[in-house]
Amino acid sequence: MARAQETEAWRQLQAHQTQLSTSGTRISDLFAQDPQRVATLSFDCGNILVDLSKQLLTPDTLDLLLQLARTMRLTQAIADLCSGEQVNNTEQRPALHMALRGLNVPARPDIGKDVSAALAKMDALVSAVHAGTWTGYTGDRICDVVNIGIGGSDLGPAMVTRALQSHHQGSIRSHFVSNVDPAHLHKCLAQLRPETTLFVLASKSFTTLETMQNADLARRWLLSKADNEALAKTHLHKHFVAVSTNKKAAVEFGIREDNIFPMWDWVGGRFSLWSAIGLPIAMAVGMAQFRELLDGAASVDQHFMETPLASNVPVLMGLLAVWYRNFWDAGSHVTLPYAQDLELFPGFLQQLEMESLGKSVDRDGRTVEVSTGPVIWGSAGTNGQHSFHQLLHQGTEFVPADFIAIAQPAVADNQQQHRHLLANCFSQSRALMEGKTRQQAKAELLAAGEDPARAEVLAPHKAVPGNRPSTTLLLDDLSPRNLGSLIAIYEHKVFVQSAIWNINAFDQWGVEIGKQLSKPAFDALNGDDAADRSLDPSSRALIHHCLNKPGDPS
């Protein structure tokens, strides 16, 4: 298969981009040219309205992007993903996260049974904790659940638990600890009582440095703070459960084998919140709502598998991401959820997209000769309007944006304040598109009574170029089902980009190098001279400074 940049569709897209750029095509003018533009470019996906009408997108653009998708055999790539082919070719694994929410994979009949068993096991634990039949070593009910994990074992569950806080059930409080910096766990533990705390240790290998360091610290804290240390040690299993494939190590830690939940090599960490990695989510919202989260994702899976490319939302969003990254040189993409409960969503997307698409070689090991994954960033609206939106509106960078809005307020009896939130969201996307000319800025200044000479000076500073593209995703409410759909849309968008660029979205070898190099640095910090000599001069100097060692380390 030819590389994307070697195809005729790619060459035509380059010429098309040049034509749009040189002709000064503006998104706002496209609405006048096509009165049906909003209807044509708005789609329903998993009960989410997705408005693509403010994209720098003409019918010719769409035709060429779809031609590129067909040339790169996107439909076949989707079929391979869903049928259990080894799409993760470097690790010789399928990527079957969709099976966690109901996808039937005929080639792997074992998976459905394994997933059902894991969900039933989660249900039993969650029900016992909520009913008070699972107790700590003193017989007291569990009040706090602390998830200890990192990366995909933290970002997804933490984001969803935070996003669904208005749906939390019972009196269980949820906490998430990931950083190996002991301050993170200490700050969490200061709020807790050992006899009423349950820790969830999430590590596929049960050797992840950050997770195991925090797990050991949590165990020491529980035993040292317990009123009866001997009793607490005997009943340690009442305070620790694990999600791991390494049963032996988990049991040696003090976890009963019955309380070890499965992970599978066909699920990558950043796609794993639908599995037992989502146990803290289920603890917070209950299993019924956790299953609704799965159902919402499953509805998007069906859309992705069955909808024609021209109206397939994740496909269109993925193709637009390629359009801006490769033809408009957009080095970053901003996600702007206008919902405080979604404040962790941009951080979750950073891992999902940047770990998946941050690749410089293709599936065949060849250097990728075009730009791949952009930098993903953002924050909850309206906060960003008073900080980085300045760059979005008047900066020199071309930054496509996603706006995420919730039609109904999460807090009852605050309809007017919520409408202010929505008004800000919709006006920001409009401002990015329309901008403001110097003439308009000058006219506004004059109308406000400004001196004509001063208005002439200020107008360039108040002008906004506009023509900045955006997508708006509108959810009726932030329910578990709708959140599941939203996450799945972005998962599939990532896969679409990887198929066009012919890169593996499911490995992350770049993560390993830092882990490997941390060992000699750690040894040097502990006085190992040989390890110290193996380091580069800068690292040695920094370590010597920490250890107050005199002299030149080089």
HUGI-V120860 format. One record per residue. N is the residue number from 0. RES is the residue in one letter. SS is DSSP state (helix for helix, strand for strand, loop for the rest). Layout:
# HUGI-V120860
n=N res=RES ss=SS
n=N res=RES ss=SS
This chain:
# HUGI-V120860
n=0 res=M ss=loop
n=1 res=A ss=loop
n=2 res=R ss=loop
n=3 res=A ss=helix
n=4 res=Q ss=helix
n=5 res=E ss=helix
n=6 res=T ss=loop
n=7 res=E ss=helix
n=8 res=A ss=helix
n=9 res=W ss=helix
n=10 res=R ss=helix
n=11 res=Q ss=helix
n=12 res=L ss=helix
n=13 res=Q ss=helix
n=14 res=A ss=helix
n=15 res=H ss=helix
n=16 res=Q ss=helix
n=17 res=T ss=helix
n=18 res=Q ss=helix
n=19 res=L ss=helix
n=20 res=S ss=helix
n=21 res=T ss=helix
n=22 res=S ss=helix
n=23 res=G ss=loop
n=24 res=T ss=loop
n=25 res=R ss=loop
n=26 res=I ss=helix
n=27 res=S ss=helix
n=28 res=D ss=helix
n=29 res=L ss=helix
n=30 res=F ss=helix
n=31 res=A ss=helix
n=32 res=Q ss=helix
n=33 res=D ss=loop
n=34 res=P ss=loop
n=35 res=Q ss=loop
n=36 res=R ss=helix
n=37 res=V ss=helix
n=38 res=A ss=helix
n=39 res=T ss=helix
n=40 res=L ss=loop
n=41 res=S ss=strand
n=42 res=F ss=strand
n=43 res=D ss=strand
n=44 res=C ss=strand
n=45 res=G ss=loop
n=46 res=N ss=loop
n=47 res=I ss=strand
n=48 res=L ss=strand
n=49 res=V ss=strand
n=50 res=D ss=strand
n=51 res=L ss=loop
n=52 res=S ss=loop
n=53 res=K ss=loop
n=54 res=Q ss=loop
n=55 res=L ss=loop
n=56 res=L ss=loop
n=57 res=T ss=loop
n=58 res=P ss=helix
n=59 res=D ss=helix
n=60 res=T ss=helix
n=61 res=L ss=helix
n=62 res=D ss=helix
n=63 res=L ss=helix
n=64 res=L ss=helix
n=65 res=L ss=helix
n=66 res=Q ss=helix
n=67 res=L ss=helix
n=68 res=A ss=helix
n=69 res=R ss=helix
n=70 res=T ss=helix
n=71 res=M ss=loop
n=72 res=R ss=loop
n=73 res=L ss=helix
n=74 res=T ss=helix
n=75 res=Q ss=helix
n=76 res=A ss=helix
n=77 res=I ss=helix
n=78 res=A ss=helix
n=79 res=D ss=helix
n=80 res=L ss=helix
n=81 res=C ss=helix
n=82 res=S ss=helix
n=83 res=G ss=loop
n=84 res=E ss=loop
n=85 res=Q ss=loop
n=86 res=V ss=loop
n=87 res=N ss=strand
n=88 res=N ss=loop
n=89 res=T ss=loop
n=90 res=E ss=loop
n=91 res=Q ss=loop
n=92 res=R ss=strand
n=93 res=P ss=loop
n=94 res=A ss=loop
n=95 res=L ss=loop
n=96 res=H ss=helix
n=97 res=M ss=helix
n=98 res=A ss=helix
n=99 res=L ss=helix
n=100 res=R ss=helix
n=101 res=G ss=loop
n=102 res=L ss=loop
n=103 res=N ss=loop
n=104 res=V ss=loop
n=105 res=P ss=helix
n=106 res=A ss=helix
n=107 res=R ss=helix
n=108 res=P ss=helix
n=109 res=D ss=helix
n=110 res=I ss=helix
n=111 res=G ss=helix
n=112 res=K ss=helix
n=113 res=D ss=helix
n=114 res=V ss=helix
n=115 res=S ss=helix
n=116 res=A ss=helix
n=117 res=A ss=helix
n=118 res=L ss=helix
n=119 res=A ss=helix
n=120 res=K ss=helix
n=121 res=M ss=helix
n=122 res=D ss=helix
n=123 res=A ss=helix
n=124 res=L ss=helix
n=125 res=V ss=helix
n=126 res=S ss=helix
n=127 res=A ss=helix
n=128 res=V ss=helix
n=129 res=H ss=helix
n=130 res=A ss=helix
n=131 res=G ss=loop
n=132 res=T ss=loop
n=133 res=W ss=loop
n=134 res=T ss=strand
n=135 res=G ss=loop
n=136 res=Y ss=loop
n=137 res=T ss=loop
n=138 res=G ss=loop
n=139 res=D ss=loop
n=140 res=R ss=strand
n=141 res=I ss=loop
n=142 res=C ss=loop
n=143 res=D ss=strand
n=144 res=V ss=strand
n=145 res=V ss=strand
n=146 res=N ss=strand
n=147 res=I ss=strand
n=148 res=G ss=loop
n=149 res=I ss=loop
n=150 res=G ss=helix
n=151 res=G ss=helix
n=152 res=S ss=helix
n=153 res=D ss=loop
n=154 res=L ss=helix
n=155 res=G ss=helix
n=156 res=P ss=helix
n=157 res=A ss=helix
n=158 res=M ss=helix
n=159 res=V ss=helix
n=160 res=T ss=helix
n=161 res=R ss=helix
n=162 res=A ss=helix
n=163 res=L ss=loop
n=164 res=Q ss=helix
n=165 res=S ss=helix
n=166 res=H ss=helix
n=167 res=H ss=loop
n=168 res=Q ss=loop
n=169 res=G ss=loop
n=170 res=S ss=loop
n=171 res=I ss=loop
n=172 res=R ss=strand
n=173 res=S ss=strand
n=174 res=H ss=strand
n=175 res=F ss=strand
n=176 res=V ss=strand
n=177 res=S ss=loop
n=178 res=N ss=loop
n=179 res=V ss=loop
n=180 res=D ss=loop
n=181 res=P ss=helix
n=182 res=A ss=helix
n=183 res=H ss=helix
n=184 res=L ss=helix
n=185 res=H ss=helix
n=186 res=K ss=helix
n=187 res=C ss=helix
n=188 res=L ss=helix
n=189 res=A ss=loop
n=190 res=Q ss=loop
n=191 res=L ss=loop
n=192 res=R ss=loop
n=193 res=P ss=helix
n=194 res=E ss=helix
n=195 res=T ss=helix
n=196 res=T ss=strand
n=197 res=L ss=strand
n=198 res=F ss=strand
n=199 res=V ss=strand
n=200 res=L ss=strand
n=201 res=A ss=strand
n=202 res=S ss=loop
n=203 res=K ss=loop
n=204 res=S ss=loop
n=205 res=F ss=loop
n=206 res=T ss=loop
n=207 res=T ss=loop
n=208 res=L ss=helix
n=209 res=E ss=helix
n=210 res=T ss=helix
n=211 res=M ss=helix
n=212 res=Q ss=helix
n=213 res=N ss=helix
n=214 res=A ss=helix
n=215 res=D ss=helix
n=216 res=L ss=helix
n=217 res=A ss=helix
n=218 res=R ss=helix
n=219 res=R ss=helix
n=220 res=W ss=helix
n=221 res=L ss=helix
n=222 res=L ss=helix
n=223 res=S ss=helix
n=224 res=K ss=helix
n=225 res=A ss=loop
n=226 res=D ss=loop
n=227 res=N ss=loop
n=228 res=E ss=helix
n=229 res=A ss=helix
n=230 res=L ss=helix
n=231 res=A ss=helix
n=232 res=K ss=helix
n=233 res=T ss=helix
n=234 res=H ss=loop
n=235 res=L ss=helix
n=236 res=H ss=helix
n=237 res=K ss=helix
n=238 res=H ss=loop
n=239 res=F ss=strand
n=240 res=V ss=strand
n=241 res=A ss=strand
n=242 res=V ss=strand
n=243 res=S ss=loop
n=244 res=T ss=loop
n=245 res=N ss=loop
n=246 res=K ss=helix
n=247 res=K ss=helix
n=248 res=A ss=helix
n=249 res=A ss=helix
n=250 res=V ss=helix
n=251 res=E ss=helix
n=252 res=F ss=helix
n=253 res=G ss=loop
n=254 res=I ss=loop
n=255 res=R ss=loop
n=256 res=E ss=helix
n=257 res=D ss=helix
n=258 res=N ss=helix
n=259 res=I ss=strand
n=260 res=F ss=strand
n=261 res=P ss=loop
n=262 res=M ss=loop
n=263 res=W ss=loop
n=264 res=D ss=loop
n=265 res=W ss=loop
n=266 res=V ss=loop
n=267 res=G ss=loop
n=268 res=G ss=helix
n=269 res=R ss=helix
n=270 res=F ss=helix
n=271 res=S ss=loop
n=272 res=L ss=loop
n=273 res=W ss=loop
n=274 res=S ss=loop
n=275 res=A ss=helix
n=276 res=I ss=helix
n=277 res=G ss=helix
n=278 res=L ss=helix
n=279 res=P ss=helix
n=280 res=I ss=helix
n=281 res=A ss=helix
n=282 res=M ss=helix
n=283 res=A ss=helix
n=284 res=V ss=helix
n=285 res=G ss=loop
n=286 res=M ss=helix
n=287 res=A ss=helix
n=288 res=Q ss=helix
n=289 res=F ss=helix
n=290 res=R ss=helix
n=291 res=E ss=helix
n=292 res=L ss=helix
n=293 res=L ss=helix
n=294 res=D ss=helix
n=295 res=G ss=helix
n=296 res=A ss=helix
n=297 res=A ss=helix
n=298 res=S ss=helix
n=299 res=V ss=helix
n=300 res=D ss=helix
n=301 res=Q ss=helix
n=302 res=H ss=helix
n=303 res=F ss=helix
n=304 res=M ss=helix
n=305 res=E ss=helix
n=306 res=T ss=loop
n=307 res=P ss=loop
n=308 res=L ss=helix
n=309 res=A ss=helix
n=310 res=S ss=helix
n=311 res=N ss=loop
n=312 res=V ss=helix
n=313 res=P ss=helix
n=314 res=V ss=helix
n=315 res=L ss=helix
n=316 res=M ss=helix
n=317 res=G ss=helix
n=318 res=L ss=helix
n=319 res=L ss=helix
n=320 res=A ss=helix
n=321 res=V ss=helix
n=322 res=W ss=helix
n=323 res=Y ss=helix
n=324 res=R ss=helix
n=325 res=N ss=helix
n=326 res=F ss=helix
n=327 res=W ss=loop
n=328 res=D ss=loop
n=329 res=A ss=loop
n=330 res=G ss=loop
n=331 res=S ss=strand
n=332 res=H ss=strand
n=333 res=V ss=strand
n=334 res=T ss=strand
n=335 res=L ss=strand
n=336 res=P ss=strand
n=337 res=Y ss=strand
n=338 res=A ss=loop
n=339 res=Q ss=helix
n=340 res=D ss=helix
n=341 res=L ss=helix
n=342 res=E ss=loop
n=343 res=L ss=loop
n=344 res=F ss=helix
n=345 res=P ss=helix
n=346 res=G ss=helix
n=347 res=F ss=helix
n=348 res=L ss=helix
n=349 res=Q ss=helix
n=350 res=Q ss=helix
n=351 res=L ss=helix
n=352 res=E ss=helix
n=353 res=M ss=helix
n=354 res=E ss=helix
n=355 res=S ss=helix
n=356 res=L ss=helix
n=357 res=G ss=loop
n=358 res=K ss=loop
n=359 res=S ss=loop
n=360 res=V ss=strand
n=361 res=D ss=loop
n=362 res=R ss=loop
n=363 res=D ss=loop
n=364 res=G ss=loop
n=365 res=R ss=loop
n=366 res=T ss=strand
n=367 res=V ss=loop
n=368 res=E ss=loop
n=369 res=V ss=loop
n=370 res=S ss=loop
n=371 res=T ss=loop
n=372 res=G ss=loop
n=373 res=P ss=loop
n=374 res=V ss=strand
n=375 res=I ss=strand
n=376 res=W ss=strand
n=377 res=G ss=strand
n=378 res=S ss=loop
n=379 res=A ss=loop
n=380 res=G ss=loop
n=381 res=T ss=loop
n=382 res=N ss=helix
n=383 res=G ss=helix
n=384 res=Q ss=helix
n=385 res=H ss=helix
n=386 res=S ss=loop
n=387 res=F ss=loop
n=388 res=H ss=helix
n=389 res=Q ss=helix
n=390 res=L ss=helix
n=391 res=L ss=helix
n=392 res=H ss=helix
n=393 res=Q ss=helix
n=394 res=G ss=loop
n=395 res=T ss=loop
n=396 res=E ss=loop
n=397 res=F ss=loop
n=398 res=V ss=loop
n=399 res=P ss=strand
n=400 res=A ss=strand
n=401 res=D ss=strand
n=402 res=F ss=strand
n=403 res=I ss=strand
n=404 res=A ss=strand
n=405 res=I ss=strand
n=406 res=A ss=loop
n=407 res=Q ss=loop
n=408 res=P ss=loop
n=409 res=A ss=loop
n=410 res=V ss=loop
n=411 res=A ss=loop
n=412 res=D ss=loop
n=413 res=N ss=loop
n=414 res=Q ss=helix
n=415 res=Q ss=helix
n=416 res=Q ss=helix
n=417 res=H ss=helix
n=418 res=R ss=helix
n=419 res=H ss=helix
n=420 res=L ss=helix
n=421 res=L ss=helix
n=422 res=A ss=helix
n=423 res=N ss=helix
n=424 res=C ss=helix
n=425 res=F ss=helix
n=426 res=S ss=helix
n=427 res=Q ss=helix
n=428 res=S ss=helix
n=429 res=R ss=helix
n=430 res=A ss=helix
n=431 res=L ss=helix
n=432 res=M ss=helix
n=433 res=E ss=helix
n=434 res=G ss=loop
n=435 res=K ss=strand
n=436 res=T ss=loop
n=437 res=R ss=helix
n=438 res=Q ss=helix
n=439 res=Q ss=helix
n=440 res=A ss=helix
n=441 res=K ss=helix
n=442 res=A ss=helix
n=443 res=E ss=helix
n=444 res=L ss=helix
n=445 res=L ss=helix
n=446 res=A ss=helix
n=447 res=A ss=loop
n=448 res=G ss=loop
n=449 res=E ss=loop
n=450 res=D ss=loop
n=451 res=P ss=helix
n=452 res=A ss=helix
n=453 res=R ss=helix
n=454 res=A ss=helix
n=455 res=E ss=helix
n=456 res=V ss=helix
n=457 res=L ss=helix
n=458 res=A ss=helix
n=459 res=P ss=helix
n=460 res=H ss=helix
n=461 res=K ss=helix
n=462 res=A ss=loop
n=463 res=V ss=strand
n=464 res=P ss=loop
n=465 res=G ss=loop
n=466 res=N ss=loop
n=467 res=R ss=loop
n=468 res=P ss=loop
n=469 res=S ss=strand
n=470 res=T ss=strand
n=471 res=T ss=strand
n=472 res=L ss=strand
n=473 res=L ss=strand
n=474 res=L ss=strand
n=475 res=D ss=loop
n=476 res=D ss=loop
n=477 res=L ss=loop
n=478 res=S ss=loop
n=479 res=P ss=helix
n=480 res=R ss=helix
n=481 res=N ss=helix
n=482 res=L ss=helix
n=483 res=G ss=helix
n=484 res=S ss=helix
n=485 res=L ss=helix
n=486 res=I ss=helix
n=487 res=A ss=helix
n=488 res=I ss=helix
n=489 res=Y ss=helix
n=490 res=E ss=helix
n=491 res=H ss=helix
n=492 res=K ss=helix
n=493 res=V ss=helix
n=494 res=F ss=helix
n=495 res=V ss=helix
n=496 res=Q ss=helix
n=497 res=S ss=helix
n=498 res=A ss=helix
n=499 res=I ss=helix
n=500 res=W ss=helix
n=501 res=N ss=loop
n=502 res=I ss=loop
n=503 res=N ss=loop
n=504 res=A ss=loop
n=505 res=F ss=loop
n=506 res=D ss=loop
n=507 res=Q ss=loop
n=508 res=W ss=loop
n=509 res=G ss=helix
n=510 res=V ss=helix
n=511 res=E ss=helix
n=512 res=I ss=helix
n=513 res=G ss=helix
n=514 res=K ss=helix
n=515 res=Q ss=helix
n=516 res=L ss=helix
n=517 res=S ss=helix
n=518 res=K ss=helix
n=519 res=P ss=helix
n=520 res=A ss=helix
n=521 res=F ss=helix
n=522 res=D ss=helix
n=523 res=A ss=helix
n=524 res=L ss=helix
n=525 res=N ss=loop
n=526 res=G ss=loop
n=527 res=D ss=loop
n=528 res=D ss=helix
n=529 res=A ss=helix
n=530 res=A ss=helix
n=531 res=D ss=helix
n=532 res=R ss=helix
n=533 res=S ss=loop
n=534 res=L ss=loop
n=535 res=D ss=loop
n=536 res=P ss=helix
n=537 res=S ss=helix
n=538 res=S ss=helix
n=539 res=R ss=helix
n=540 res=A ss=helix
n=541 res=L ss=helix
n=542 res=I ss=helix
n=543 res=H ss=helix
n=544 res=H ss=helix
n=545 res=C ss=helix
n=546 res=L ss=helix
n=547 res=N ss=loop
n=548 res=K ss=loop
n=549 res=P ss=loop
n=550 res=G ss=loop
n=551 res=D ss=loop
n=552 res=P ss=loop
n=553 res=S ss=loop
